[in-house]
Amino acid sequence: MMQERTEPSVSDSLQMRFAPQSRCFGCGPRNEAGLHLLSYAEDRLVVANWVPDRRHESFDNILNGGICSTLLDCQATWAAAWHLYQQRELQAWPCVVTASLRLVFLRPTRTDRPVRLEARATASKGGQVTIEATLQVEDRATVTCSGSFVAVAPGHPAYHRW
């Protein structure tokens, strides 16, 4: 007998598990004006489904490039933290920030359909993780992203402040 696929709950998201007080514009649960991206770990892949609306458009039915960048930056950051958390078998969630980010816009991203984000670690050394990510509409990549993300320690200005 085949089981129905169930959608994960909000409380299962990485954001609600590890940073429920975050005010990050892209993924912070406590930012009323934010995008409220919810990311989920699927083994080594971190995925998210997100529904844009007209407020996020550059022009009719096309997602703003800055919003695309924000979504991918947040998704990649969570993938880097997830990678370090698993790899190092940490007890506490690591604080990770963006060191570099490169986006390639392949085609316009429509806003009349949900988008899917996928991110995975492709390399890591010490506290630095390289991430590859995509933003997709209907299984077709619209934006790709690669970046470097680093774990920071207490004393760093961004340490657990997002």
C-alpha positions in Angstrom: 0.0 0.0 0.0 1.4 3.4 -1.0 1.6 6.1 1.7 0.5 9.6 0.9 3.2 12.2 1.0 2.6 14.6 3.8 3.9 18.1 3.8 6.3 18.9 6.7 4.9 21.2 9.4 6.1 24.7 10.1 7.6 23.5 13.4 9.7 21.0 11.5 11.5 23.7 9.6 15.1 24.5 10.3 14.1 28.1 11.1 11.6 27.1 13.8 13.8 24.4 15.2 17.0 26.5 15.4 16.2 30.2 15.1 12.5 30.9 16.1 13.3 34.4 17.2 15.2 35.4 14.0 14.3 38.7 12.4 16.1 37.9 9.1 14.1 39.5 6.2 14.3 36.3 4.1 13.8 33.5 6.6 13.1 35.0 10.0 9.9 33.8 11.7 9.7 37.1 13.7 10.0 39.6 10.8 6.4 40.6 10.1 7.3 42.1 6.7 9.7 39.3 5.8 9.5 36.5 3.3 9.1 33.7 5.9 11.1 31.1 4.0 10.9 27.7 5.6 13.7 25.3 4.9 13.7 21.5 5.5 16.6 19.1 5.6 16.3 16.0 3.4 19.5 14.2 4.1 22.2 16.4 2.6 19.8 18.6 0.6 18.0 21.5 2.1 14.8 22.3 0.3 12.0 25.0 0.6 8.8 25.7 -1.2 7.7 29.4 -1.3 4.8 31.2 -2.8 5.5 34.7 -4.1 2.9 37.4 -4.4 2.5 40.6 -6.3 4.5 42.6 -3.7 7.6 40.6 -4.7 7.4 41.5 -8.4 9.7 43.6 -10.6 6.9 43.8 -13.2 3.8 41.8 -13.9 4.2 38.1 -13.0 8.0 38.3 -12.7 9.8 37.9 -9.3 12.2 40.7 -8.4 15.9 39.8 -8.7 16.7 41.0 -5.3 14.0 38.8 -3.8 15.5 35.8 -5.8 18.9 36.7 -4.3 17.5 36.9 -0.8 15.8 33.6 -1.0 18.9 31.9 -2.4 21.2 33.5 0.2 19.0 32.4 3.1 18.6 28.9 1.6 22.3 28.5 1.1 23.1 29.8 4.6 20.8 27.2 6.1 22.3 24.5 3.9 25.8 25.5 5.1 24.7 25.5 8.8 23.0 22.1 8.3 26.1 20.7 6.7 28.3 21.8 9.7 25.8 20.7 12.2 25.7 17.2 10.7 29.4 16.9 9.8 30.7 18.0 13.2 27.8 16.3 15.1 27.2 19.6 17.0 24.9 19.9 19.9 24.2 23.6 19.2 23.2 25.2 15.9 26.2 26.9 14.3 26.0 30.6 13.3 26.9 30.9 9.6 27.2 34.0 7.5 27.7 34.7 3.8 31.2 35.3 2.7 30.5 35.4 -1.1 27.5 34.8 -3.3 27.3 34.5 -7.1 24.0 34.3 -8.9 23.2 33.4 -12.5 19.8 34.4 -13.8 18.8 31.9 -16.4 15.3 33.0 -17.2 12.6 35.1 -15.5 11.0 33.6 -12.4 7.3 33.7 -12.6 5.2 34.7 -9.6 2.0 32.9 -10.5 3.4 29.6 -9.4 5.2 28.4 -6.2 9.0 28.3 -6.4 11.3 25.6 -5.0 14.7 26.2 -3.6 17.3 23.4 -3.2 20.8 23.8 -1.7 23.6 21.5 -0.9 27.2 21.6 0.3 29.7 20.8 -2.4 32.9 21.3 -0.3 33.9 22.3 3.2 37.1 23.0 5.1 37.1 24.0 8.7 34.3 26.4 9.2 33.9 27.3 5.6 31.3 25.6 3.3 30.8 26.0 -0.4 27.1 25.7 -1.4 25.4 25.3 -4.7 21.7 26.2 -4.9 18.9 26.6 -7.4 15.6 28.5 -7.5 13.1 26.6 -9.7 9.6 26.9 -11.1 7.9 23.7 -12.1 11.2 21.8 -11.9 13.0 24.2 -14.2 15.9 26.3 -12.8 15.4 30.0 -13.1 18.4 31.1 -11.0 21.5 29.3 -9.8 23.7 30.3 -6.9 27.1 29.4 -5.6 28.7 30.8 -2.6 31.0 30.5 0.4 29.6 30.5 3.9 31.6 30.7 7.1 30.8 29.8 10.7 31.4 32.7 13.1 32.1 32.6 16.8 30.9 34.8 19.8 32.3 38.3 19.4 31.5 38.4 15.7 29.0 41.2 15.0 26.5 38.8 13.3 26.9 36.0 15.9 23.3 34.7 16.3 21.8 38.1 15.6 19.8 37.3 12.5 
